[in-house]
């Protein structure tokens, strides 16, 4: 998170438990931990993600493109932080093989328990191109085939959502 705050020339607003945490200061974004709800086991910091047993926090960051007189909202990104224990239990997007690919590629992933899973393909502008999986899947290793029919050559992004965990990987279609 520190890298994001330092290199993006943007206004950044972050919310956590309905309280604003980061605001653009004259010298860049800053974090006001006093606004963090006292009931949270661990407050997020600019240098690390929150930790704590079974802590799941949804942070919505609105990235804006800085304009001299008024900022323009470019994209809203929703990020979920989970405890290290939750991540180590096995929600994993292993990527696509082969990548780059011409005709088809296998997207491999694992989920630790039965959970609703969506696997979607986005273009570089963030437009949803297709949904590969939208179903309740049992625990274990899974794969989805992505065929290049109807896709232009270029870069795309695979997004896996399993419960509150989200991961994405880049795939490249060649002709």
C-alpha positions in Angstrom: 0.0 0.0 0.0 2.9 2.4 0.7 4.1 2.0 -2.9 0.7 2.8 -4.2 0.4 5.9 -2.1 3.8 7.2 -3.1 3.8 6.7 -6.9 0.3 7.6 -8.0 -0.1 11.3 -8.6 -3.8 11.2 -7.6 -6.2 12.2 -4.9 -6.8 9.1 -2.7 -9.7 8.5 -0.4 -9.9 5.3 1.6 -12.7 4.2 3.8 -12.6 1.5 6.5 -15.6 0.6 8.6 -17.3 3.7 7.2 -14.6 6.1 8.4 -12.2 8.0 6.1 -8.6 6.9 6.7 -6.4 8.5 4.1 -6.8 11.9 2.6 -4.6 13.9 0.3 -2.4 16.2 2.3 -0.3 19.0 0.7 2.7 16.7 0.6 0.7 13.6 -0.4 -1.8 11.1 1.1 -1.6 10.6 4.9 -3.2 8.1 7.3 -5.2 9.2 10.3 -5.4 6.1 12.6 -7.5 8.0 15.1 -10.5 7.6 12.8 -10.2 3.8 12.8 -13.1 2.1 14.7 -11.8 1.0 18.1 -13.5 -2.3 17.8 -11.1 -3.5 15.1 -8.3 -5.9 16.3 -5.7 -4.2 14.1 -5.8 -0.9 12.3 -4.4 -0.7 8.8 -1.2 1.3 8.3 0.4 2.7 5.2 3.2 0.2 5.5 1.3 -3.1 6.0 -2.1 -4.7 5.6 -4.2 -5.3 8.7 -3.7 -8.6 10.5 -5.5 -10.3 13.3 -7.5 -13.5 13.7 -10.4 -13.7 11.3 -10.1 -10.0 10.5 -11.7 -9.2 7.2 -11.9 -5.6 6.2 -13.3 -4.1 3.0 -11.5 -1.0 1.9 -12.9 1.0 -1.0 -10.4 3.4 -2.6 -11.6 5.9 -5.1 -8.7 6.8 -7.4 -9.0 10.2 -9.1 -7.0 11.8 -11.8 -5.7 15.1 -10.6 -6.8 18.1 -12.5 -5.7 21.7 -11.7 -9.2 22.8 -10.7 -11.2 19.7 -10.1 -10.5 16.0 -9.8 -12.2 13.4 -12.1 -13.1 10.0 -10.8 -11.3 7.4 -12.9 -12.0 4.1 -11.3 -13.3 2.6 -8.1 -11.3 -0.3 -6.7 -12.6 -2.6 -3.9 -9.9 -4.4 -2.0 -10.3 -7.0 0.7 -7.7 -7.6 3.4 -7.8 -11.0 5.1 -5.7 -12.4 7.9 -2.6 -14.4 7.0 -4.3 -17.5 8.3 -7.2 -17.1 5.8 -4.8 -16.7 2.9 -2.7 -19.6 3.8 -5.7 -21.9 3.7 -5.5 -22.1 0.0 -7.5 -19.6 -2.1 -5.1 -19.3 -5.0 -5.2 -18.2 -8.6 -2.3 -20.2 -10.1 -2.4 -18.5 -13.4 -2.9 -19.6 -17.0 -0.9 -22.2 -19.0 0.2 -21.7 -21.6 0.6 -17.9 -21.4 0.8 -16.3 -23.9 -1.5 -18.5 -25.9 -3.0 -18.7 -29.4 -6.1 -21.0 -29.2 -6.8 -21.9 -25.6 -5.3 -21.8 -22.1 -6.2 -23.4 -18.8 -6.8 -21.1 -15.9 -5.9 -23.1 -12.7 -7.0 -22.2 -9.2 -7.7 -23.7 -5.8 -10.3 -23.0 -3.1 -10.0 -24.3 0.5 -13.7 -25.0 1.0 -17.0 -25.0 -0.8 -17.6 -21.4 -1.8 -19.2 -19.3 -4.5 -16.6 -18.7 -7.2 -16.5 -16.4 -10.2 -13.8 -16.4 -12.8 -14.1 -13.5 -15.2 -12.1 -12.1 -18.2 -11.5 -8.3 -18.5 -9.8 -6.3 -21.2 -7.2 -3.6 -20.4 -9.9 -0.9 -20.1 -11.6 -2.9 -17.3 -14.6 -4.0 -19.5 -16.0 -7.4 -18.7 -15.3 -9.6 -21.8 -16.8 -12.9 -20.5 -17.6 -14.9 -17.4 -15.9 -18.3 -17.4 -17.3 -19.6 -14.1 -20.1 -18.4 -11.8 -20.9 -21.3 -9.5 -20.6 -22.9 -6.1 -17.5 -25.1 -6.2 -16.3 -27.7 -3.8 -13.0 -27.5 -2.0 -9.9 -28.4 -4.1 -8.1 -27.7 -7.3 -10.1 -26.5 -10.4 -9.5 -25.2 -13.9 -11.4 -23.3 -16.5 -10.6 -23.3 -20.3 -10.3 -19.9 -22.0 -10.6 -20.1 -25.8 -9.4 -17.3 -27.9 -12.4 -17.3 -30.3 -13.8 -13.8 -30.5 -10.9 -12.2 -28.7 -8.5 -9.8 -30.3 -4.7 -10.2 -29.8 -3.6 -8.4 -26.7 -3.5 -8.3 -22.9 -6.4 -9.4 -20.7 -6.9 -10.0 -17.0 -8.4 -13.0 -15.3 -10.2 -12.3 -12.0 -11.0 -14.9 -9.5 -13.4 -14.2 -6.6 -13.9 -16.9 -4.0 -15.8 -15.6 -1.0 -14.2 -12.3 0.1 -10.8 -13.2 -1.6 -10.1 -11.7 -5.0 -7.0 -12.4 -7.2 -6.1 -11.5 -10.7 -3.5 -12.5 -13.3 -2.6 -11.2 -16.7 -3.0 -13.4 -19.8 -1.9 -12.6 -23.4 -3.7 -13.6 -26.5 -1.4 -14.0 -29.6 -2.4 -14.4 -33.3 
